[in-house]
Amino acid sequence: MARHARLLVGNTDRVPDLTYATGLFVPDDFAWFQTPSGKTFSLLGPLEIDRARRTATVDCCLDLSSEEKRMGRSKPPYARILANVLIRHGIRSAQIPCTFPIGLAQSLKQSGMKLQTVAEPFFPKRLQKSSPEIRHITQSLRAAEAGLARAVEILQRAKIRRNHTLLWSGSALTSERLRTEMEITCLRHGALARDTIVSGGHHACDPHERGSGPLRAHQAIILDIFPRNIKTGYFGDITRTLVKGRAPEPLRRLHHTVALGQKRVVKQTRARANGEKIQSELREWFHQQGYPTEIRKGRWSGFFHGVGHGLGLEIHEAPRFATRSLPLNSVLTVEPGLYVPGIGGVRIEDVFLIQKGGSRRLSRFPDPWEIR
């Protein structure tokens, strides 16, 4: 039995909690609420109501148009309609997430509702993935791995020109071309990939640089792909760093250090482990290997992002790896990276299910590194 009424409003792209609560994908704003007794409702317009009544995982779907007519006036404000519905179901106060629309919150308060913001996550159960959720994430990972496999195939076929640029299928192989091929492959596997990172050379020193222009041999190329399954809404996420040709020795050592760093973290990762401590110790270990985290000539160098993040209906969701107690059955990325201007950037990312005695790797793509 719920102790408090709860309320969400938005669309499912902006508020993934709505998909978690209802099982729906809806492009327009709608409401979900839960009474103190635990009964759940959704309030939707005519475009969505029939589909929702067939498929939504709520106790009752309410038609917005019918609720408008019930009030006996033409086009009442949405906040007034929503407040009227809530009050009719015995709700005069409700918990809302910190991201709730402020304008709507003010209007609801003017209509007599009392609202209380609660800390994220709004649904704590999202931290611990169910068996179906793990299957959904794994399915998206397979799509991501298919995208990576396509990239490796293209790099294997590409020719190195005299100026060290790459030639594939009759023209220069660019970040844009390789990204497109990867994303098309994901789409063929039922997942939509956006903002895929194909970042080579000096671009690879900026972790979220998408990459542009011709790719070159003998340099690091970071491939980071995170498609979302079109049917389930769950994400996959995986990163590999490749070199077409031969890696210079400083870059080879950088990759070796990151690979060892990831193995170090994985050995320590288990339910209730202190992720904050593991991350701090990894940064110090990288420093001991000769890669301090610092600003050099106005640019960050070393390991200056987190070890990883939660994965599910959002690409970055709770918990972050750097929490003091890793939750049992959470799904997390482990993605250490080192970025040294003048040498390049290396990041290796895999996805793990956190268990009592350790962690189970959900991704299975190899680490090919050099492609001749």
Sequence and secondary structure as in RCSB ss.txt:
>XXXX:A:sequence
MARHARLLVGNTDRVPDLTYATGLFVPDDFAWFQTPSGKTFSLLGPLEIDRARRTATVDCCLDLSSEEKRMGRSK
PPYARILANVLIRHGIRSAQIPCTFPIGLAQSLKQSGMKLQTVAEPFFPKRLQKSSPEIRHITQSLRAAEAGLAR
AVEILQRAKIRRNHTLLWSGSALTSERLRTEMEITCLRHGALARDTIVSGGHHACDPHERGSGPLRAHQAIILDI
FPRNIKTGYFGDITRTLVKGRAPEPLRRLHHTVALGQKRVVKQTRARANGEKIQSELREWFHQQGYPTEIRKGRW
SGFFHGVGHGLGLEIHEAPRFATRSLPLNSVLTVEPGLYVPGIGGVRIEDVFLIQKGGSRRLSRFPDPWEIR
>XXXX:A:secstr
  SS EEEEE TTT HHHHHHH    SS EEEEE TTS EEEEE HHHHHHHHHH SSSEEEEHHHHHHHTTSSS
  HHHHHHHHHHHTT SEEEEETTS HHHHHHHHHTT EEEEE S SSGGGGS  HHHHHHHHHHHHHHHHHHHH
HHHHHHH EE TTSBEEETTEE BHHHHHHHHHHHHHHTTEE  S EEEEGGGGGSTT    SB BTTSEEEEEE
  EETTT  B  EEEEEEES   HHHHHHHHHHHHHHHHHHHH  TT  HHHHHHHHHHHHHHTT   EEETTEE
EB  S S  B SSSSSBS  SSSSS  TT EEEE  EEEETTTEEEE BEEEEE SSSEEE        EE 
